[in-house]
Amino acid sequence: MRARRSIDERASELMPVPYQQLSAIAVVDGDAAVRDSFFPLLEGVGFAVRAYATGTELLKGLPVFDPSVLLMGSQLPDINTTSLLKEINKLHLRVPTIIMANHRFELPKLEDMAPSPAAILLKPVDEAQLFSAIDSAIHGVTHRVDVTR
């Protein structure tokens, strides 16, 4: 129980928006360890979290789950990020998307995507940057990764 409280305390210090007003975050990443790592942190501040291993799973779950924000890995096993964002738009869903890049060399390509993601972060994702990006996405502000770290 002590470890959970520590995560909650850190998250509440980092997340600037009222937690109760936030509903859901969908996480899609081909790596189970990455997907699972978001549950304690995001649920600790009041988000409902659903994780998907593929873009196809996400597309099937989106109309039912209706997330406030989508956290997406940059390299999914079944579909590229640009195609997935276009498919989401075809469903007439406007979900702010934060893309998590595996490598720095992906950043220029991801920044030029259309439709444009709300934020691009570099894995491993820094908690402070993650919560800042989520806050920005919810409020409609574009957030770019600091590649100097």
Backbone torsions as a table, in degrees:
resi	resn	phi	psi	omega
1	MET	NA	-34.0	-179.5
2	ARG	-61.7	-40.7	179.7
3	ALA	-62.9	-41.2	179.4
4	ARG	-62.6	-41.4	179.0
5	ARG	-63.7	-39.0	179.4
6	SER	-62.4	-43.0	177.3
7	ILE	-64.1	-45.4	179.2
8	ASP	-59.7	-43.2	-179.7
9	GLU	-63.3	-45.4	178.5
10	ARG	-62.5	-46.0	-178.1
11	ALA	-62.4	-42.2	-178.8
12	SER	-67.0	-28.5	175.4
13	GLU	-72.3	-32.8	-175.4
14	LEU	-88.6	-29.6	-174.7
15	MET	-89.2	109.4	-173.6
16	PRO	-80.9	-10.2	-177.9
17	VAL	-99.0	156.5	178.8
18	PRO	-63.2	122.0	-173.1
19	TYR	-64.6	-37.2	-176.0
20	GLN	-65.4	-22.6	-178.7
21	GLN	-82.3	-9.4	-177.9
22	LEU	-95.3	139.8	-175.9
23	SER	-104.4	-64.8	-166.8
24	ALA	-146.0	149.6	174.1
25	ILE	-130.9	130.2	173.5
26	ALA	-99.7	135.4	178.3
27	VAL	-117.2	125.4	175.2
28	VAL	-126.8	119.1	-179.7
29	ASP	-157.2	141.1	-179.7
30	GLY	-70.3	-15.2	-177.9
31	ASP	-98.0	115.7	-178.4
32	ALA	-59.7	-37.0	179.8
33	ALA	-63.6	-38.6	177.4
34	VAL	-65.5	-48.6	180.0
35	ARG	-57.3	-48.2	-176.2
36	ASP	-66.8	-26.8	-176.9
37	SER	-68.2	-20.9	-177.6
38	PHE	-83.6	-22.3	-175.8
39	PHE	-56.5	-56.2	-175.5
40	PRO	-63.3	-38.4	-177.6
41	LEU	-69.2	-49.2	-176.2
42	LEU	-75.3	-40.1	176.2
43	GLU	-67.1	-28.2	179.5
44	GLY	-64.3	-21.4	177.4
45	VAL	-108.9	12.5	171.1
46	GLY	102.9	1.7	177.1
47	PHE	-78.9	144.3	163.4
48	ALA	-83.4	136.5	-176.3
49	VAL	-125.2	133.7	171.6
50	ARG	-127.2	138.1	-178.4
51	ALA	-116.9	144.7	-179.5
52	TYR	-132.6	141.0	-178.6
53	ALA	-85.8	-22.9	-177.1
54	THR	-137.4	163.3	175.4
55	GLY	-64.9	-35.6	178.7
56	THR	-62.6	-44.0	176.9
57	GLU	-60.5	-42.8	179.3
58	LEU	-60.2	-48.2	-178.1
59	LEU	-59.7	-35.6	177.3
60	LYS	-70.7	-34.6	-176.0
61	GLY	-87.8	-22.6	-175.4
62	LEU	-57.2	-49.1	-177.8
63	PRO	-60.6	-27.9	-178.6
64	VAL	-85.6	-41.4	-173.1
65	PHE	-82.9	-37.3	177.3
66	ASP	53.1	66.1	-178.0
67	PRO	-74.6	155.6	174.0
68	SER	-77.7	-31.1	-177.9
69	VAL	-145.4	147.7	175.1
70	LEU	-115.9	124.6	172.4
71	LEU	-100.9	120.0	-173.6
72	MET	-128.1	130.3	172.1
73	GLY	-67.1	151.5	-176.2
74	SER	-79.4	-17.6	-178.8
75	GLN	-129.1	96.0	179.5
76	LEU	-93.8	154.2	-175.1
77	PRO	-71.0	-20.0	-171.8
78	ASP	-121.7	-13.3	-175.5
79	ILE	-157.3	145.6	177.7
80	ASN	-81.5	161.6	-172.8
81	THR	-62.1	-39.8	179.7
82	THR	-62.4	-46.7	179.8
83	SER	-63.1	-39.4	180.0
84	LEU	-64.9	-43.3	178.3
85	LEU	-63.1	-37.7	177.2
86	LYS	-65.2	-40.6	177.9
87	GLU	-64.1	-38.7	177.2
88	ILE	-62.7	-42.6	178.0
89	ASN	-63.1	-35.6	178.1
90	LYS	-62.9	-27.5	177.1
91	LEU	-79.6	-0.1	-178.5
92	HIS	61.8	33.1	176.2
93	LEU	-103.0	132.8	177.8
94	ARG	-110.1	88.4	-178.6
95	VAL	-110.8	114.1	176.1
96	PRO	-58.4	131.2	-174.0
97	THR	-116.1	131.6	174.2
98	ILE	-109.4	120.2	-179.9
99	ILE	-98.0	134.8	179.2
100	MET	-106.7	108.0	-177.4
101	ALA	-81.8	142.6	177.7
102	ASN	-79.9	-30.8	-174.0
103	HIS	-141.9	152.0	178.7
104	ARG	-59.9	-34.1	-177.1
105	PHE	-65.0	-16.8	177.5
106	GLU	-78.4	-21.2	-170.9
107	LEU	-57.7	-48.7	-179.1
108	PRO	-59.1	-41.1	179.2
109	LYS	-64.2	-42.8	-178.7
110	LEU	-67.6	-36.1	-179.8
111	GLU	-68.3	-23.5	-179.4
112	ASP	-94.7	7.4	-178.0
113	MET	-65.4	150.0	170.7
114	ALA	-134.2	123.1	-0.6
115	PRO	-67.9	152.0	-175.0
116	SER	-80.9	136.4	175.1
117	PRO	-72.1	156.9	177.6
118	ALA	-70.1	-30.5	-179.5
119	ALA	-157.3	155.3	174.5
120	ILE	-130.5	123.9	179.4
121	LEU	-121.0	156.7	179.5
122	LEU	-103.0	131.0	176.5
123	LYS	-75.7	147.0	-6.7
124	PRO	-68.7	138.0	-174.0
125	VAL	-75.3	127.5	175.7
126	ASP	-74.6	133.5	-176.8
127	GLU	-57.8	-44.3	-178.7
128	ALA	-63.6	-42.3	178.0
129	GLN	-65.8	-38.7	179.1
130	LEU	-60.8	-50.9	-178.4
131	PHE	-67.2	-34.3	174.7
132	SER	-63.8	-43.3	179.3
133	ALA	-65.6	-41.4	177.9
134	ILE	-61.9	-46.2	178.6
135	ASP	-59.6	-45.6	179.1
136	SER	-63.4	-42.8	-179.3
137	ALA	-62.6	-43.4	-179.6
138	ILE	-63.6	-34.2	-178.5
139	HIS	-95.2	8.8	174.4
140	GLY	76.2	23.8	-179.4
141	VAL	-106.0	135.0	176.7
142	THR	-76.2	138.5	-176.2
143	HIS	-130.6	125.4	178.6
144	ARG	-111.7	149.0	-177.9
145	VAL	-69.8	145.1	172.3
146	ASP	-87.4	105.5	-174.8
147	VAL	-85.7	7.3	-179.8
148	THR	-83.7	-14.4	-178.1
149	ARG	-76.3	NA	NA
